[in-house]
Every structure is written in C-alpha cells, then in structure tokens.
Amino acid sequence: MTWSFRIARIAGTDVKVHFTFLLLVAWWAMSGYQEGGTPGAIHATVLLLSLFTCVILHEFGHILMARRFGVRTPDVILLPIGGVARLERIPDKPREELLIALAGPFVTLVLAAVFYGWLVMTGQSITTPSNELSHAPLAVALLVMNVILLVFNLIPAFPMDGGRVLRALLASKLGFVRATRIAASIGQGLAIPAGVYGLFKPEPMLVLIALFVFLGAATEAAAVETRIAGEGIRIEQMMVTRFETIPIHARLRLAVDLLLSGEQREFPVVDNAGRVEGILTRESLIKALAERGPESTVGEAMISPVPALPVGLDFEAAVGRLRSSGLAALPVVGPSGELVGLLTTDNVSDLIMVRRAVSKR
C-alpha cells in the first residue's frame, strides 16, 4: 500500500504505518490538549497508541494462525480505521479461513479479559459513561474499547472478520465463489445504510469505515473471481511471446520509435548476450526524455533490477509477483535464464475476461 512506511519487523512480518494514521494521532492529541492541556494531550496519545497496540496484537492473531496453514503474511498496515494484515494467499479450505478469521477476535477477547481481571484485582470501578471514555482510567478505556472492537469485528460485513467467518461457513456448503459473492453483497448491504447514517448524524469515522467495507468487499470479490478464472493456467499460457527488446546502450530515440510504432508499452532491456538488465516503461521513458533528452541511453532510463519470472510458475504466483513488483510488466525467463516472454497486466486482464466469458457460456 502506498503512503506507508515500516516501523518494525516482527516474526517475519513488516509492521507498517499509513501516513493518514499519523494525522489521526495528531488530531487525537490536539483534541486532548484542548480539553486538558498538555496532560490531556499526553493521556489521549497514550490511549490511542495503546488501543492500536491491541489492534496489532489482534492482527497477529490472524497472522500466527495463518502460518499454521502455510499462509505467509508479508505485512500488516495501521490505518485510521484499524489494522489490515495482508495474507499472501487465500486459505484453500473453509475450515482454515474460519480459524484464521476467529483468531483475531479471540486475541481481542483475551485482552478484554486481562484488562477486566486487572481492574477486579486492583479494586477499580469498571463502569464509565461512553461519552467520557477519553477521561476514564487507561485500563477501563482499553477494556471498553476492546469489547467494542470485538463486537464490531464480528459483524458479518465482509471483508471484516465476521464477514470472513460467514464466507467460511457458506463455502463449506455453497463453494468458495458463491460464498464470496453472498458475503460481499451482505457487507455492501450493511455498509450503505451505515454510511448514510454517518453522513446525516454526522459521524465522519463511520462514513470512512462504511466506505472501507463497501470497497473492500468489492475488491475481495473481484480477487476471488480472478483466482478462479486463473485456475489451471501456467505462466506459459499467459505471457506475451511477440514483443520488442531494446539494447541497454541504445539511444532513447530508438525507444520512442518503438513506442510510437506499435501497442507495446513496456520493453525488456537486454545486454549484448541477450540477458535481461531491466524494464523500460512508458513512464520511465517519458521522464528520461524530459530530464536527459533523446540522445541519452536506455540504460539511464530503465528500471533495474527487476524480478524475472521463471517458466512453470502458476497463475496465482505469477500474478502475485507481478502486482507486488509495482510494474506493468515483468520478463519471463527459461531454465538457462534466457528471455522467453513478457508478462503484462494488460495480458492478464485479457486472459481473465476470456476465461470468464467461456465459463459463463
């Protein structure tokens, strides 16, 4: 996800913070300062950071359970609306997804129990009006917030935990694709009235959460459709085999001629032996033309290094690597490292559309 940066790496998973989360911290601290001066700002900031520590622990509940089933989690990102753990792939079995989805709320339940036990042991009062939560003792506020987080996450609104639980239960009877469509429709159906209520209340955070749920449900449904459409396909059936390459020492004017003479937008850059040195994209070409001029070399403008995709890779792995690279195309190489093809986002999209059309027929 763009606009995010890593703050830690825990058990092989990057913990990242989105830029907008820092804005939330600043706004929260300012609100605390207006109510109680410097002590109020400190209390508000500590409360918010403590809550998001609980959110990270919640996400690591998902992560650790996913690892039991061989599913890696490259990163978890903190957003103003909570945390998002990015699974490398969707679990293969409904039971696996059910356990992964429930692991996060289970951690939240344990945290709530710990805070409750601490308050009982220390003899502190547990009751507090919800509108004065920011003024409550830290343990009381975290108890209430974790209970709210637990209930909220178990709402069957895909792609939240409750929605994933619903999909896992439905998938055991209806199949993965149909279960995803139903869970996504329910999630969007709940998001629309919640967003409308938030607009008229007004509750900006509720509107933001409703938008996240609505778009997240659509994205997840599309990802599953893509995965199913690509079943049984290997990279050899997806890659472009007729394409132009550019020598690394060629002038940019040659690249301009190739760009304007056809529909190809990404060009593998090769050395004298035909080995891939990088990728020249339309964007990097235009940028280099503006900065260096048409007589500069392709080697000065190309993106390098780029990951090469080996022959034999399946659809899901190939598309995953292409997306994680952030590029519109990646070279495909044979057993000896020779360039044999080019995998592009446009070609993947065309293949998916064809497969969907055939399956509907």
C-alpha positions as CSV (number, residue, x, y, z in Angstrom):
1,M,0.0,0.0,0.0
2,T,1.4,3.4,-0.9
3,W,2.0,6.2,1.6
4,S,3.0,3.8,4.3
5,F,6.4,3.1,5.9
6,R,7.8,0.3,8.1
7,I,8.2,0.9,11.8
8,A,9.1,-2.7,12.8
9,R,9.5,-6.3,11.6
10,I,8.1,-8.9,13.9
11,A,8.4,-12.6,13.3
12,G,9.0,-12.0,9.6
13,T,6.1,-9.6,9.1
14,D,6.6,-5.9,8.4
15,V,4.6,-3.6,10.7
16,K,3.8,-0.5,8.6
17,V,2.0,2.8,9.4
18,H,0.0,4.6,6.8
19,F,0.6,8.4,6.6
20,T,-3.1,9.1,7.5
21,F,-2.6,7.3,10.8
22,L,-0.2,10.0,11.9
23,L,-2.8,12.6,11.1
24,L,-5.2,10.7,13.4
25,V,-2.6,10.7,16.2
26,A,-2.1,14.5,15.7
27,W,-5.8,15.2,15.7
28,W,-6.4,13.0,18.8
29,A,-3.6,14.7,20.7
30,M,-4.9,18.2,19.7
31,S,-8.4,17.2,20.9
32,G,-6.9,16.1,24.3
33,Y,-4.9,19.3,24.5
34,Q,-8.0,21.5,24.0
35,E,-9.8,19.6,26.8
36,G,-6.9,19.2,29.3
37,G,-3.8,21.0,28.2
38,T,-0.5,19.1,27.9
39,P,-1.6,16.3,30.4
40,G,-4.7,15.8,28.3
41,A,-2.8,15.6,25.1
42,I,-0.4,13.0,26.6
43,H,-3.3,10.9,28.0
44,A,-5.1,11.0,24.7
45,T,-2.0,10.0,22.7
46,V,-1.1,7.2,25.1
47,L,-4.7,5.9,25.0
48,L,-4.7,5.9,21.2
49,L,-1.3,4.2,20.8
50,S,-2.3,1.6,23.5
51,L,-5.5,0.9,21.6
52,F,-3.6,0.4,18.3
53,T,-1.1,-1.9,20.1
54,C,-4.2,-4.0,20.9
55,V,-5.1,-3.8,17.2
56,I,-1.7,-5.1,16.2
57,L,-2.0,-8.0,18.6
58,H,-5.4,-8.7,17.1
59,E,-3.8,-8.8,13.6
60,F,-1.0,-11.1,14.8
61,G,-3.7,-13.5,16.0
62,H,-4.7,-13.8,12.3
63,I,-1.0,-13.9,11.2
64,L,0.1,-16.7,13.6
65,M,-2.9,-18.8,12.8
66,A,-2.4,-18.3,9.1
67,R,1.2,-19.6,9.4
68,R,-0.1,-22.9,10.9
69,F,-1.7,-23.5,7.4
70,G,1.4,-22.3,5.5
71,V,0.0,-18.9,4.6
72,R,2.6,-16.1,4.9
73,T,1.8,-12.5,5.8
74,P,4.2,-10.0,4.3
75,D,3.0,-7.0,6.2
76,V,0.3,-5.5,8.5
77,I,-0.6,-1.9,8.0
78,L,-2.1,0.5,10.6
79,L,-4.8,2.8,9.2
80,P,-7.1,5.3,11.0
81,I,-9.8,2.7,10.9
82,G,-7.7,-0.2,12.3
83,G,-5.2,-2.7,11.1
84,V,-5.0,-4.8,7.9
85,A,-2.9,-7.9,7.7
86,R,-2.2,-8.8,4.1
87,L,-2.3,-12.6,3.5
88,E,-0.1,-13.9,0.7
89,R,-2.9,-16.1,-0.5
90,I,-6.5,-17.0,0.5
91,P,-6.6,-20.3,2.5
92,D,-7.5,-23.3,0.5
93,K,-10.1,-24.8,2.9
94,P,-13.1,-23.1,4.5
95,R,-12.1,-24.5,7.9
96,E,-8.7,-22.8,7.6
97,E,-10.2,-19.5,6.8
98,L,-12.7,-19.9,9.7
99,L,-9.9,-20.5,12.2
100,I,-7.8,-17.6,10.8
101,A,-10.8,-15.2,10.9
102,L,-11.6,-16.2,14.5
103,A,-8.0,-15.9,15.8
104,G,-8.1,-12.1,15.8
105,P,-11.3,-11.7,17.8
106,F,-10.0,-14.4,20.2
107,V,-7.0,-12.3,20.9
108,T,-9.2,-9.3,21.5
109,L,-11.4,-11.3,23.8
110,V,-8.3,-12.4,25.8
111,L,-7.1,-8.8,26.0
112,A,-10.5,-7.7,27.3
113,A,-10.4,-10.4,29.9
114,V,-6.9,-9.4,31.0
115,F,-8.0,-5.7,31.5
116,Y,-11.1,-6.9,33.3
117,G,-9.1,-9.1,35.6
118,W,-6.6,-6.3,36.3
119,L,-9.4,-3.9,37.3
120,V,-11.0,-6.5,39.6
121,M,-7.7,-7.4,41.2
122,T,-6.9,-3.7,41.8
123,G,-10.4,-2.8,43.0
124,Q,-11.0,-0.2,40.4
125,S,-14.5,0.8,39.2
126,I,-15.3,-0.6,35.7
127,T,-18.4,1.3,34.8
128,T,-17.9,4.6,32.9
129,P,-20.2,6.6,30.6
130,S,-19.2,6.0,27.0
131,N,-19.1,9.7,26.3
132,E,-16.5,10.2,28.9
133,L,-14.3,7.3,27.8
134,S,-11.4,9.5,27.0
135,H,-11.3,10.7,30.6
136,A,-11.5,7.2,32.1
137,P,-8.5,5.4,33.5
138,L,-6.4,3.7,30.9
139,A,-7.3,0.1,31.8
140,V,-11.0,0.9,31.9
141,A,-10.9,2.7,28.5
142,L,-8.9,-0.2,26.9
143,L,-11.4,-2.8,28.3
144,V,-14.4,-0.9,26.8
145,M,-12.6,-0.3,23.5
146,N,-11.6,-3.9,23.2
147,V,-15.1,-5.1,23.8
148,I,-16.3,-2.6,21.1
149,L,-13.6,-3.8,18.8
150,L,-14.6,-7.4,19.4
151,V,-18.3,-6.8,18.7
152,F,-17.6,-4.6,15.7
153,N,-15.2,-7.1,14.1
154,L,-17.8,-9.9,14.4
155,I,-20.4,-8.1,12.4
156,P,-21.0,-10.2,9.3
157,A,-19.8,-7.4,6.9
158,F,-17.2,-8.7,4.5
159,P,-14.2,-8.1,4.5
160,M,-14.2,-7.8,8.3
161,D,-13.6,-10.9,10.5
162,G,-17.3,-11.6,10.9
163,G,-17.7,-11.5,7.1
164,R,-14.9,-13.9,6.6
165,V,-16.4,-16.2,9.2
166,L,-19.7,-16.0,7.3
167,R,-17.9,-16.8,4.0
168,A,-16.1,-19.8,5.5
169,L,-19.4,-21.2,6.8
170,L,-21.1,-20.7,3.5
171,A,-18.2,-22.0,1.4
172,S,-18.4,-25.4,3.1
173,K,-21.9,-25.8,1.6
174,L,-22.0,-23.5,-1.5
175,G,-18.5,-23.3,-2.8
176,F,-15.9,-20.6,-2.5
177,V,-17.0,-18.3,-5.3
178,R,-20.7,-18.2,-4.5
179,A,-19.9,-17.8,-0.7
180,T,-17.7,-14.8,-1.5
181,R,-20.4,-13.2,-3.6
182,I,-23.0,-13.6,-0.9
183,A,-20.7,-12.4,1.9
184,A,-19.6,-9.4,-0.2
185,S,-23.2,-8.5,-1.0
186,I,-24.2,-8.6,2.7
187,G,-21.1,-6.5,3.6
188,Q,-22.0,-3.9,1.0
189,G,-25.7,-4.0,2.0
190,L,-24.7,-3.2,5.6
191,A,-22.2,-0.5,4.5
192,I,-24.7,1.6,2.6
193,P,-27.1,2.4,5.4
194,A,-24.2,2.8,7.8
195,G,-22.6,5.3,5.5
196,V,-25.9,7.2,5.0
197,Y,-26.4,7.3,8.8
198,G,-22.9,8.6,9.3
199,L,-23.4,11.3,6.7
200,F,-26.6,12.7,8.4
201,K,-25.5,12.1,12.1
202,P,-22.8,13.3,11.2
203,E,-20.1,10.7,12.1
204,P,-17.1,11.0,9.8
205,M,-15.4,7.9,11.1
206,L,-18.5,5.8,10.5
207,V,-18.6,7.1,6.9
208,L,-14.9,6.1,6.5
209,I,-15.5,2.6,7.9
210,A,-18.6,2.1,5.7
211,L,-16.6,3.2,2.6
212,F,-13.8,0.8,3.6
213,V,-16.2,-2.1,4.0
214,F,-18.0,-1.4,0.7
215,L,-14.8,-1.1,-1.4
216,G,-13.1,-3.9,0.5
217,A,-16.0,-6.3,-0.3
218,A,-15.9,-5.4,-4.0
219,T,-12.1,-5.8,-4.1
220,E,-12.2,-9.2,-2.3
221,A,-15.0,-10.5,-4.6
222,A,-13.0,-9.4,-7.7
223,A,-9.8,-11.1,-6.3
224,V,-11.7,-14.4,-5.9
225,E,-13.2,-14.2,-9.3
226,T,-9.7,-13.6,-10.7
227,R,-8.3,-16.5,-8.8
228,I,-11.0,-18.9,-10.0
229,A,-10.6,-17.7,-13.6
230,G,-6.9,-18.5,-13.5
231,E,-7.1,-22.0,-12.1
232,G,-5.0,-24.5,-14.0
233,I,-3.2,-21.8,-16.0
234,R,0.6,-21.5,-16.0
235,I,2.7,-18.6,-17.0
236,E,3.5,-20.0,-20.4
237,Q,-0.2,-19.6,-21.3
238,M,-0.3,-16.1,-20.1
239,M,2.9,-14.4,-21.3
240,V,3.3,-12.3,-24.4
241,T,5.7,-14.1,-26.8
242,R,5.8,-11.5,-29.6
243,F,7.5,-8.3,-28.3
244,E,10.4,-6.0,-28.9
245,T,13.5,-5.7,-26.8
246,I,15.9,-2.8,-26.5
247,P,19.7,-2.9,-26.2
248,I,20.9,-1.3,-23.0
249,H,23.2,1.0,-24.8
250,A,20.6,2.2,-27.4
251,R,19.5,5.8,-27.5
252,L,16.1,6.8,-26.2
253,R,15.1,7.9,-29.7
254,L,15.0,4.2,-30.7
255,A,12.7,3.5,-27.8
256,V,10.5,6.4,-28.9
257,D,10.2,4.9,-32.4
258,L,9.3,1.5,-31.0
259,L,6.7,3.1,-28.6
260,L,5.0,5.0,-31.4
261,S,5.1,2.2,-34.0
262,G,3.0,-0.3,-32.0
263,E,0.9,-1.1,-29.0
264,Q,3.8,-2.3,-26.7
265,R,4.3,0.0,-23.7
266,E,7.0,-1.9,-21.7
267,F,10.2,-3.1,-23.2
268,P,12.7,-5.6,-21.8
269,V,16.2,-4.1,-21.8
270,V,18.9,-6.6,-22.7
271,D,22.7,-6.7,-22.9
272,N,24.8,-7.9,-25.8
273,A,24.3,-11.6,-24.7
274,G,20.5,-11.2,-24.6
275,R,20.3,-11.2,-20.8
276,V,17.6,-9.0,-19.2
277,E,19.1,-6.0,-17.4
278,G,15.8,-4.1,-16.7
279,I,12.5,-2.8,-18.0
280,L,11.8,0.4,-19.8
281,T,8.3,1.5,-19.2
282,R,6.4,4.3,-21.0
283,E,6.5,6.4,-17.8
284,S,10.3,6.0,-17.3
285,L,10.9,6.7,-21.0
286,I,8.9,10.0,-20.9
287,K,10.6,11.0,-17.6
288,A,14.1,10.4,-19.1
289,L,13.2,12.3,-22.3
290,A,12.2,15.3,-20.2
291,E,15.3,15.2,-18.0
292,R,18.1,13.9,-20.3
293,G,16.8,14.2,-23.9
294,P,16.5,11.7,-26.7
295,E,20.3,11.1,-27.1
296,S,20.6,9.6,-23.6
297,T,20.9,5.8,-23.3
298,V,18.2,3.3,-22.4
299,G,20.4,2.1,-19.5
300,E,20.0,5.5,-17.9
301,A,16.2,5.4,-18.1
302,M,15.3,1.8,-17.4
303,I,14.0,0.4,-14.1
304,S,16.6,-2.0,-12.7
305,P,16.8,-4.5,-11.1
306,V,13.5,-6.2,-11.9
307,P,12.4,-9.7,-10.7
308,A,12.4,-12.3,-13.5
309,L,9.5,-14.8,-13.5
310,P,10.6,-18.5,-14.2
311,V,8.8,-20.7,-16.7
312,G,6.4,-23.1,-14.9
313,L,5.0,-20.6,-12.4
314,D,1.3,-21.0,-11.8
315,F,-1.3,-18.2,-12.3
316,E,-1.7,-17.1,-8.7
317,A,2.1,-16.9,-8.0
318,A,2.8,-15.1,-11.3
319,V,0.1,-12.5,-10.8
320,G,1.1,-12.1,-7.2
321,R,4.7,-11.3,-8.1
322,L,3.7,-9.0,-10.9
323,R,1.4,-7.0,-8.6
324,S,4.0,-6.9,-5.7
325,S,6.6,-5.5,-8.2
326,G,4.5,-2.4,-8.9
327,L,5.4,-2.7,-12.6
328,A,3.1,-3.2,-15.5
329,A,5.3,-6.0,-17.0
330,L,7.9,-8.4,-15.9
331,P,10.3,-10.6,-18.0
332,V,9.7,-14.4,-18.2
333,V,12.9,-16.5,-18.4
334,G,13.7,-20.1,-19.2
335,P,15.8,-22.6,-17.3
336,S,19.1,-21.1,-18.5
337,G,18.0,-17.5,-17.8
338,E,17.1,-16.8,-21.4
339,L,14.3,-14.3,-22.1
340,V,11.2,-16.2,-23.4
341,G,8.3,-14.0,-22.7
342,L,6.8,-10.9,-21.1
343,L,4.0,-11.0,-18.5
344,T,1.9,-7.8,-18.6
345,T,-1.1,-6.6,-16.6
346,D,-3.0,-6.0,-19.8
347,N,-2.5,-9.5,-21.0
348,V,-3.5,-10.9,-17.6
349,S,-6.7,-8.8,-17.7
350,D,-7.5,-10.0,-21.3
351,L,-7.0,-13.6,-20.3
352,I,-9.3,-13.3,-17.3
353,M,-12.0,-11.7,-19.4
354,V,-11.8,-14.5,-21.9
355,R,-11.9,-17.2,-19.2
356,R,-14.9,-15.6,-17.5
357,A,-16.8,-15.4,-20.9
358,V,-16.1,-19.0,-21.6
359,S,-17.1,-20.2,-18.1
360,K,-20.4,-18.2,-18.4
361,R,-21.2,-19.9,-21.7
